[in-house]
Amino acid sequence: MEYIDSKLKSMFRTSIIVSLALILVGIFLIMYPETTLSFLSYGAGIILLVTGLIPTINFFISKENQKYLDISFLFGIVCIIVGIVIIINPKIVGSIVPLLIGIWMIINGVIKLYYSILINKTIKSIASIIVALFILACGLLLVLNPFSGAVALTVIIGIFLVVYSLLDLAECIIIYVFNKKSKKEDNVKEAKYIEKE
């Protein structure tokens, strides 16, 4: 019982720290979605720039490599160019993911709409057509304005993080309270048993 109790206390402390940290991250994502996207974009740009600089510098340092057109050198140049483009225009990274999601949603929406129309000929259900049109509309919205979609997506992620963290905290508190209650009941039972003896 003591082993379980110590494990529960450890889990309770860890969950509180992680949940509070995630709540703060979630609130930041909700309040500053554009700043978050820009920060992530700059980070990706810097990583690519450093990744590209290493093989490029190595190519010029080593005289043997200069005799041949090295693939790592070409990879380095591409990384440097992409990194610079991202740093100059950080909205690119924030737009790529929603754009891809938007294209996938359009394709998925068209397929769903096609099958909904086919099904609707035999089973009269307008709900499936409405859902398909909604998916299609969401996809078009993301393709036409991907950065706004990325901002909205960041806010949604922030909301989910906050909700998840609050639920996790509530669950930990419930487990902790029930464990304490169970311990008290066990102590009372043990005391009654000793009295009887």
Phi and psi in degrees as GROMACS dihedral restraints (atoms count N, CA, C in turn):
[ dihedral_restraints ]
;  ai    aj    ak    al  type     phi  dphi    fc
    3     4     5     6     1   -64.7    20    10
    4     5     6     7     1   -36.8    20    10
    6     7     8     9     1   -63.2    20    10
    7     8     9    10     1   -46.4    20    10
    9    10    11    12     1   -63.0    20    10
   10    11    12    13     1   -41.1    20    10
   12    13    14    15     1   -62.4    20    10
   13    14    15    16     1   -43.8    20    10
   15    16    17    18     1   -66.7    20    10
   16    17    18    19     1   -37.0    20    10
   18    19    20    21     1   -66.1    20    10
   19    20    21    22     1   -41.1    20    10
   21    22    23    24     1   -64.8    20    10
   22    23    24    25     1   -41.4    20    10
   24    25    26    27     1   -62.6    20    10
   25    26    27    28     1   -41.9    20    10
   27    28    29    30     1   -63.8    20    10
   28    29    30    31     1   -44.9    20    10
   30    31    32    33     1   -63.7    20    10
   31    32    33    34     1   -40.2    20    10
   33    34    35    36     1   -62.4    20    10
   34    35    36    37     1   -46.6    20    10
   36    37    38    39     1   -63.5    20    10
   37    38    39    40     1   -46.4    20    10
   39    40    41    42     1   -62.0    20    10
   40    41    42    43     1   -45.3    20    10
   42    43    44    45     1   -62.6    20    10
   43    44    45    46     1   -39.4    20    10
   45    46    47    48     1   -63.9    20    10
   46    47    48    49     1   -45.8    20    10
   48    49    50    51     1   -62.6    20    10
   49    50    51    52     1   -48.7    20    10
   51    52    53    54     1   -64.3    20    10
   52    53    54    55     1   -44.7    20    10
   54    55    56    57     1   -63.8    20    10
   55    56    57    58     1   -43.3    20    10
   57    58    59    60     1   -64.1    20    10
   58    59    60    61     1   -40.0    20    10
   60    61    62    63     1   -63.6    20    10
   61    62    63    64     1   -43.5    20    10
   63    64    65    66     1   -67.4    20    10
   64    65    66    67     1   -34.8    20    10
   66    67    68    69     1   -61.8    20    10
   67    68    69    70     1   -44.6    20    10
   69    70    71    72     1   -63.0    20    10
   70    71    72    73     1   -43.2    20    10
   72    73    74    75     1   -62.9    20    10
   73    74    75    76     1   -45.2    20    10
   75    76    77    78     1   -60.0    20    10
   76    77    78    79     1   -45.4    20    10
   78    79    80    81     1   -62.4    20    10
   79    80    81    82     1   -41.1    20    10
   81    82    83    84     1   -63.0    20    10
   82    83    84    85     1   -42.3    20    10
   84    85    86    87     1   -64.3    20    10
   85    86    87    88     1   -38.2    20    10
   87    88    89    90     1   -69.8    20    10
   88    89    90    91     1   -43.8    20    10
   90    91    92    93     1   -79.2    20    10
   91    92    93    94     1   -36.4    20    10
   93    94    95    96     1  -128.7    20    10
   94    95    96    97     1    63.2    20    10
   96    97    98    99     1   -66.1    20    10
   97    98    99   100     1   -38.9    20    10
   99   100   101   102     1   -67.5    20    10
  100   101   102   103     1   -40.6    20    10
  102   103   104   105     1   -62.5    20    10
  103   104   105   106     1   -41.5    20    10
  105   106   107   108     1   -61.4    20    10
  106   107   108   109     1   -46.2    20    10
  108   109   110   111     1   -63.0    20    10
  109   110   111   112     1   -41.8    20    10
  111   112   113   114     1   -64.2    20    10
  112   113   114   115     1   -43.0    20    10
  114   115   116   117     1   -60.7    20    10
  115   116   117   118     1   -45.2    20    10
  117   118   119   120     1   -64.9    20    10
  118   119   120   121     1   -39.2    20    10
  120   121   122   123     1   -65.5    20    10
  121   122   123   124     1   -45.3    20    10
  123   124   125   126     1   -61.1    20    10
  124   125   126   127     1   -41.9    20    10
  126   127   128   129     1   -60.1    20    10
  127   128   129   130     1   -46.1    20    10
  129   130   131   132     1   -63.3    20    10
  130   131   132   133     1   -39.7    20    10
  132   133   134   135     1   -63.7    20    10
  133   134   135   136     1   -43.8    20    10
  135   136   137   138     1   -65.8    20    10
  136   137   138   139     1   -42.9    20    10
  138   139   140   141     1   -60.6    20    10
  139   140   141   142     1   -45.0    20    10
  141   142   143   144     1   -64.3    20    10
  142   143   144   145     1   -39.6    20    10
  144   145   146   147     1   -63.1    20    10
  145   146   147   148     1   -46.5    20    10
  147   148   149   150     1   -65.3    20    10
  148   149   150   151     1   -43.4    20    10
  150   151   152   153     1   -59.6    20    10
  151   152   153   154     1   -37.2    20    10
  153   154   155   156     1   -77.4    20    10
  154   155   156   157     1   -34.1    20    10
  156   157   158   159     1   -67.4    20    10
  157   158   159   160     1   -36.7    20    10
  159   160   161   162     1   -60.2    20    10
  160   161   162   163     1   -55.4    20    10
  162   163   164   165     1   -67.6    20    10
  163   164   165   166     1   -29.3    20    10
  165   166   167   168     1   -67.9    20    10
  166   167   168   169     1   -45.2    20    10
  168   169   170   171     1   -64.7    20    10
  169   170   171   172     1   -43.2    20    10
  171   172   173   174     1   -59.6    20    10
  172   173   174   175     1   -36.5    20    10
  174   175   176   177     1   -63.5    20    10
  175   176   177   178     1   -43.3    20    10
  177   178   179   180     1   -78.0    20    10
  178   179   180   181     1   -26.8    20    10
  180   181   182   183     1   -73.1    20    10
  181   182   183   184     1   -46.4    20    10
  183   184   185   186     1   -81.5    20    10
  184   185   186   187     1   119.6    20    10
  186   187   188   189     1   -71.6    20    10
  187   188   189   190     1   -29.0    20    10
  189   190   191   192     1   -66.1    20    10
  190   191   192   193     1   -38.3    20    10
  192   193   194   195     1   -66.4    20    10
  193   194   195   196     1   -29.5    20    10
  195   196   197   198     1   -67.9    20    10
  196   197   198   199     1   -17.0    20    10
  198   199   200   201     1   -72.9    20    10
  199   200   201   202     1   -24.7    20    10
  201   202   203   204     1  -125.4    20    10
  202   203   204   205     1   152.0    20    10
  204   205   206   207     1   -81.8    20    10
  205   206   207   208     1    98.8    20    10
  207   208   209   210     1   -75.2    20    10
  208   209   210   211     1   137.7    20    10
  210   211   212   213     1   -65.6    20    10
  211   212   213   214     1   -39.5    20    10
  213   214   215   216     1   -63.3    20    10
  214   215   216   217     1   -31.5    20    10
  216   217   218   219     1   -66.8    20    10
  217   218   219   220     1   -45.1    20    10
  219   220   221   222     1   -63.0    20    10
  220   221   222   223     1   -41.5    20    10
  222   223   224   225     1   -60.5    20    10
  223   224   225   226     1   -42.0    20    10
  225   226   227   228     1   -61.7    20    10
  226   227   228   229     1   -44.0    20    10
  228   229   230   231     1   -62.4    20    10
  229   230   231   232     1   -44.4    20    10
  231   232   233   234     1   -61.4    20    10
  232   233   234   235     1   -44.8    20    10
  234   235   236   237     1   -61.1    20    10
  235   236   237   238     1   -41.5    20    10
  237   238   239   240     1   -63.3    20    10
  238   239   240   241     1   -46.3    20    10
  240   241   242   243     1   -61.8    20    10
  241   242   243   244     1   -48.2    20    10
  243   244   245   246     1   -63.6    20    10
  244   245   246   247     1   -42.1    20    10
  246   247   248   249     1   -59.8    20    10
  247   248   249   250     1   -44.7    20    10
  249   250   251   252     1   -64.6    20    10
  250   251   252   253     1   -43.2    20    10
  252   253   254   255     1   -60.4    20    10
  253   254   255   256     1   -43.5    20    10
  255   256   257   258     1   -65.5    20    10
  256   257   258   259     1   -42.1    20    10
  258   259   260   261     1   -65.7    20    10
  259   260   261   262     1   -39.7    20    10
  261   262   263   264     1   -69.0    20    10
  262   263   264   265     1   -42.1    20    10
  264   265   266   267     1  -126.9    20    10
  265   266   267   268     1    80.9    20    10
  267   268   269   270     1   -64.0    20    10
  268   269   270   271     1   -16.8    20    10
  270   271   272   273     1   -68.4    20    10
  271   272   273   274     1   -17.9    20    10
  273   274   275   276     1   -58.9    20    10
  274   275   276   277     1   -50.2    20    10
  276   277   278   279     1   -61.6    20    10
  277   278   279   280     1   -43.3    20    10
  279   280   281   282     1   -64.1    20    10
  280   281   282   283     1   -21.8    20    10
  282   283   284   285     1   -93.6    20    10
  283   284   285   286     1   -26.5    20    10
  285   286   287   288     1   -63.3    20    10
  286   287   288   289     1   -50.7    20    10
  288   289   290   291     1   -61.9    20    10
  289   290   291   292     1   -50.3    20    10
  291   292   293   294     1   -62.1    20    10
  292   293   294   295     1   -33.2    20    10
  294   295   296   297     1   -62.5    20    10
  295   296   297   298     1   -46.1    20    10
  297   298   299   300     1   -64.7    20    10
  298   299   300   301     1   -41.9    20    10
  300   301   302   303     1   -62.7    20    10
  301   302   303   304     1   -41.1    20    10
  303   304   305   306     1   -61.2    20    10
  304   305   306   307     1   -45.2    20    10
  306   307   308   309     1   -61.7    20    10
  307   308   309   310     1   -45.1    20    10
  309   310   311   312     1   -61.6    20    10
  310   311   312   313     1   -40.9    20    10
  312   313   314   315     1   -66.5    20    10
  313   314   315   316     1   -36.9    20    10
  315   316   317   318     1   -64.6    20    10
  316   317   318   319     1   -48.4    20    10
  318   319   320   321     1   -60.0    20    10
  319   320   321   322     1   -47.5    20    10
  321   322   323   324     1   -62.1    20    10
  322   323   324   325     1   -42.1    20    10
  324   325   326   327     1   -64.0    20    10
  325   326   327   328     1   -41.3    20    10
  327   328   329   330     1   -63.6    20    10
  328   329   330   331     1   -45.3    20    10
  330   331   332   333     1   -61.8    20    10
  331   332   333   334     1   -46.9    20    10
  333   334   335   336     1   -62.0    20    10
  334   335   336   337     1   -40.0    20    10
  336   337   338   339     1   -65.3    20    10
  337   338   339   340     1   -41.3    20    10
  339   340   341   342     1   -59.9    20    10
  340   341   342   343     1   -49.4    20    10
  342   343   344   345     1   -68.4    20    10
  343   344   345   346     1   -33.6    20    10
  345   346   347   348     1   -65.1    20    10
  346   347   348   349     1   -39.2    20    10
  348   349   350   351     1   -67.3    20    10
  349   350   351   352     1   -40.7    20    10
  351   352   353   354     1   -63.0    20    10
  352   353   354   355     1   -45.9    20    10
  354   355   356   357     1   -65.2    20    10
  355   356   357   358     1   -37.1    20    10
  357   358   359   360     1   -63.8    20    10
  358   359   360   361     1   -20.0    20    10
  360   361   362   363     1   -69.6    20    10
  361   362   363   364     1   -31.9    20    10
  363   364   365   366     1  -101.3    20    10
  364   365   366   367     1   -45.9    20    10
  366   367   368   369     1  -110.8    20    10
  367   368   369   370     1   113.2    20    10
  369   370   371   372     1   -74.3    20    10
  370   371   372   373     1    94.5    20    10
  372   373   374   375     1  -137.8    20    10
  373   374   375   376     1   106.1    20    10
  375   376   377   378     1   -77.3    20    10
  376   377   378   379     1   -19.0    20    10
  378   379   380   381     1   -60.0    20    10
  379   380   381   382     1   -42.2    20    10
  381   382   383   384     1   -64.9    20    10
  382   383   384   385     1   -35.8    20    10
  384   385   386   387     1   -68.5    20    10
  385   386   387   388     1   -41.6    20    10
  387   388   389   390     1   -62.4    20    10
  388   389   390   391     1   -44.4    20    10
  390   391   392   393     1   -61.9    20    10
  391   392   393   394     1   -45.3    20    10
  393   394   395   396     1   -61.1    20    10
  394   395   396   397     1   -42.7    20    10
  396   397   398   399     1   -65.9    20    10
  397   398   399   400     1   -35.7    20    10
  399   400   401   402     1   -65.8    20    10
  400   401   402   403     1   -43.7    20    10
  402   403   404   405     1   -60.8    20    10
  403   404   405   406     1   -43.6    20    10
  405   406   407   408     1   -62.4    20    10
  406   407   408   409     1   -43.3    20    10
  408   409   410   411     1   -64.6    20    10
  409   410   411   412     1   -41.8    20    10
  411   412   413   414     1   -62.7    20    10
  412   413   414   415     1   -42.3    20    10
  414   415   416   417     1   -62.1    20    10
  415   416   417   418     1   -45.3    20    10
  417   418   419   420     1   -62.6    20    10
  418   419   420   421     1   -39.4    20    10
  420   421   422   423     1   -61.9    20    10
  421   422   423   424     1   -42.0    20    10
  423   424   425   426     1   -69.2    20    10
  424   425   426   427     1   -37.1    20    10
  426   427   428   429     1   -71.0    20    10
  427   428   429   430     1   -42.1    20    10
  429   430   431   432     1   -72.5    20    10
  430   431   432   433     1   -34.0    20    10
  432   433   434   435     1  -138.4    20    10
  433   434   435   436     1    72.7    20    10
  435   436   437   438     1   -64.8    20    10
  436   437   438   439     1   -34.3    20    10
  438   439   440   441     1   -68.0    20    10
  439   440   441   442     1   -40.5    20    10
  441   442   443   444     1   -62.6    20    10
  442   443   444   445     1   -36.4    20    10
  444   445   446   447     1   -63.9    20    10
  445   446   447   448     1   -39.7    20    10
  447   448   449   450     1   -65.0    20    10
  448   449   450   451     1   -39.8    20    10
  450   451   452   453     1   -63.1    20    10
  451   452   453   454     1   -46.5    20    10
  453   454   455   456     1   -62.2    20    10
  454   455   456   457     1   -41.0    20    10
  456   457   458   459     1   -62.8    20    10
  457   458   459   460     1   -40.4    20    10
  459   460   461   462     1   -63.4    20    10
  460   461   462   463     1   -42.0    20    10
  462   463   464   465     1   -64.0    20    10
  463   464   465   466     1   -43.2    20    10
  465   466   467   468     1   -61.6    20    10
  466   467   468   469     1   -43.7    20    10
  468   469   470   471     1   -60.3    20    10
  469   470   471   472     1   -42.5    20    10
  471   472   473   474     1   -60.1    20    10
  472   473   474   475     1   -43.4    20    10
  474   475   476   477     1   -63.6    20    10
  475   476   477   478     1   -45.6    20    10
  477   478   479   480     1   -60.7    20    10
  478   479   480   481     1   -40.5    20    10
  480   481   482   483     1   -62.7    20    10
  481   482   483   484     1   -44.0    20    10
  483   484   485   486     1   -65.3    20    10
  484   485   486   487     1   -47.3    20    10
  486   487   488   489     1   -60.9    20    10
  487   488   489   490     1   -47.5    20    10
  489   490   491   492     1   -58.6    20    10
  490   491   492   493     1   -46.3    20    10
  492   493   494   495     1   -63.8    20    10
  493   494   495   496     1   -40.0    20    10
  495   496   497   498     1   -66.3    20    10
  496   497   498   499     1   -40.7    20    10
  498   499   500   501     1   -65.4    20    10
  499   500   501   502     1   -40.0    20    10
  501   502   503   504     1   -64.5    20    10
  502   503   504   505     1   -41.8    20    10
  504   505   506   507     1   -62.7    20    10
  505   506   507   508     1   -45.4    20    10
  507   508   509   510     1   -60.5    20    10
  508   509   510   511     1   -43.7    20    10
  510   511   512   513     1   -61.6    20    10
  511   512   513   514     1   -42.9    20    10
  513   514   515   516     1   -64.4    20    10
  514   515   516   517     1   -41.8    20    10
  516   517   518   519     1   -64.4    20    10
  517   518   519   520     1   -42.9    20    10
  519   520   521   522     1   -60.8    20    10
  520   521   522   523     1   -47.7    20    10
  522   523   524   525     1   -61.2    20    10
  523   524   525   526     1   -43.4    20    10
  525   526   527   528     1   -63.2    20    10
  526   527   528   529     1   -44.6    20    10
  528   529   530   531     1   -66.1    20    10
  529   530   531   532     1   -45.3    20    10
  531   532   533   534     1   -64.5    20    10
  532   533   534   535     1   -36.6    20    10
  534   535   536   537     1   -64.7    20    10
  535   536   537   538     1   -42.1    20    10
  537   538   539   540     1   -64.5    20    10
  538   539   540   541     1   -43.2    20    10
  540   541   542   543     1   -62.3    20    10
  541   542   543   544     1   -42.9    20    10
  543   544   545   546     1   -63.1    20    10
  544   545   546   547     1   -39.4    20    10
  546   547   548   549     1   -64.0    20    10
  547   548   549   550     1   -41.8    20    10
  549   550   551   552     1   -63.3    20    10
  550   551   552   553     1   -44.0    20    10
  552   553   554   555     1   -63.1    20    10
  553   554   555   556     1   -40.1    20    10
  555   556   557   558     1   -64.0    20    10
  556   557   558   559     1   -39.6    20    10
  558   559   560   561     1   -65.9    20    10
  559   560   561   562     1   -40.3    20    10
  561   562   563   564     1   -64.2    20    10
  562   563   564   565     1   -45.3    20    10
  564   565   566   567     1   -61.0    20    10
  565   566   567   568     1   -41.2    20    10
  567   568   569   570     1   -65.9    20    10
  568   569   570   571     1   -40.5    20    10
  570   571   572   573     1   -64.9    20    10
  571   572   573   574     1   -41.8    20    10
  573   574   575   576     1   -64.1    20    10
  574   575   576   577     1   -38.7    20    10
  576   577   578   579     1   -65.5    20    10
  577   578   579   580     1   -41.4    20    10
  579   580   581   582     1   -64.4    20    10
  580   581   582   583     1   -41.2    20    10
  582   583   584   585     1   -61.5    20    10
  583   584   585   586     1   -40.5    20    10
  585   586   587   588     1   -64.4    20    10
  586   587   588   589     1   -36.9    20    10
